[in-house]
Amino acid sequence: MDQLYREAILDHYKYPRHKGHLDEPDVSYHDHNPFCGDEITLELQIVDGIVTDAAFDGRGCAISQASASMMTEEIIGKPLEELRSWTKEDILDLLGIEIGPVRLKCALLPLKALKAGVWGVEDWPHDE
Amino acid sequence: MTSIETIRKDFPILQRVVNGHQLAYLDNAATSQKPLAVLQAMDDYYRNTNANVHRGVHTLSEEATAQYEGARGRIGRFINAGSSKEIIFTRNATEAINLVAYSWGLDNLGPGDEVLITEMEHHANIVPWQLICQRTGATLRYVPIDAQGSLRLDLLDELLTERTRLFAFVAMSNVLGAINPAAELVARAHAVGALALVDAAQSVPHMPVDVQALDCDFLVFSSHKMCGPTGVGVLYGRRAALEEMSPFMGGGDMIREVHMDGSRWNSLPWKFEAGTPAIAEVIGLGAAVDYLSNLGMGWVREQEHALVSYAVEKLTQVEGLRIIGPSGEQRSGVAAFTLADIHPHDIAAILDSEGIAIRAGHHCAQPIHDHFGIAATARASFYFYNTFEEVDRLAAALEKVQSVFSF
């Protein structure tokens, strides 16, 4: 537990960054994880291929919500071109924890919403 | 009575250490652990007897058939079936319900007919009826539950009518822990000329069940929730009802003769058992009912009732914890709860780090969670081998969850 619920994750869960909605998002995508009932709506503002603002709204377990908070914080200012190649490892690096296959779905929900919302990739992550 | 300590020695897995703590297995409504007697019965079958049943004239096949059919007889007696012809082996309780839905439902349901189920059903007793009603044009209706999570029996007169062809209900809810008055519900169904199917997946493992006293037409349960292996479920069917039904699946063993222009069916119970059955698993379930009979199902129920009463008392002392479902005598060994607004998966993950196994989610019963306006619950479910000390560990770990997530 001390590992899964480390301080930074609990901090992002309790005090989520960029939680809410953008005034005029260029991208808005809602996704959920039927196993947990986690929900997230991800919104992005994009200027010249760069994420200039991001917000999320949702509810769910600490892992999914902390992941969304950390990811929105991280992607602001980054070009989409760079984000396109993000993988599971990038999210796990942000979270700084190891995570079992079941809870991985919670952790990856925000990136799944990003890939679906921006590039229409519906089938990520593929089962490995 | 044998002490719990002695009983726990029959279950090797209970000695396991998980995340540095001795396992406290409180997920018994999902599946139970298996005693050595069951493991040994299956091992012995594969080491010494393995052969296909009902076919060979050689010694092994005769012995395998005798063990397989012997288990059927003992499993039938365990629920007081009038005849072992009324005991059909399936893959699980889900398949047993599907067998009735397809074999009986497709031939007997049509527009204007109604199937009545309840809001507290497991998905296994909802989805097959949705599928069959779609196919036949029949209407599916639900008995609602009240704010405490008990069936609205006051609405039964309105819902059970001459249009009702079948009333299918759960004897013991896997989420609410509610124990329904099964015999009364069967009688109410029969009074309007409907058949009654009892989903006994939670009740047969945890309390005495007598199908003749219930007077039900069908009753289903699963081996793996009652100390037996996975891969076997049981359909009890009243002989007259089963005789009239068409086969469910076709294949070997379920036929009397096969010709290019048609076939004739085998007699009961084999008419409904196409292909090679789960022989070792049925023998394992036979050993499981021997084990449970030896303990006594009345004792099992008392033991679990004592555990769950203690658990309810301890858990309600945890700040922000809310148990759903009825209380007192109406509650089985299940306690589903929410803890403030902490997600049940976070609760389960922290308990796991303490070696405590519980389930979190909607437990295949989404309509119940919709009723209470919650996405998921955490659920501790007990069996006779659990201890009061494990309940204490659960309560202490929940306090820890509370402190980790305190804002």
Boltz contact constraints between the chains, C-beta under 6 A:
constraints:
  - contact:
      token1: [A, 1]
      token2: [B, 350]
      max_distance: 6.0
  - contact:
      token1: [A, 1]
      token2: [B, 353]
      max_distance: 6.0
  - contact:
      token1: [A, 4]
      token2: [B, 349]
      max_distance: 6.0
  - contact:
      token1: [A, 5]
      token2: [B, 404]
      max_distance: 6.0
  - contact:
      token1: [A, 14]
      token2: [B, 407]
      max_distance: 6.0
  - contact:
      token1: [A, 36]
      token2: [B, 345]
      max_distance: 6.0
  - contact:
      token1: [A, 37]
      token2: [B, 375]
      max_distance: 6.0
  - contact:
      token1: [A, 37]
      token2: [B, 376]
      max_distance: 6.0
  - contact:
      token1: [A, 61]
      token2: [B, 343]
      max_distance: 6.0
  - contact:
      token1: [A, 61]
      token2: [B, 345]
      max_distance: 6.0
  - contact:
      token1: [A, 61]
      token2: [B, 346]
      max_distance: 6.0
  - contact:
      token1: [A, 62]
      token2: [B, 346]
      max_distance: 6.0
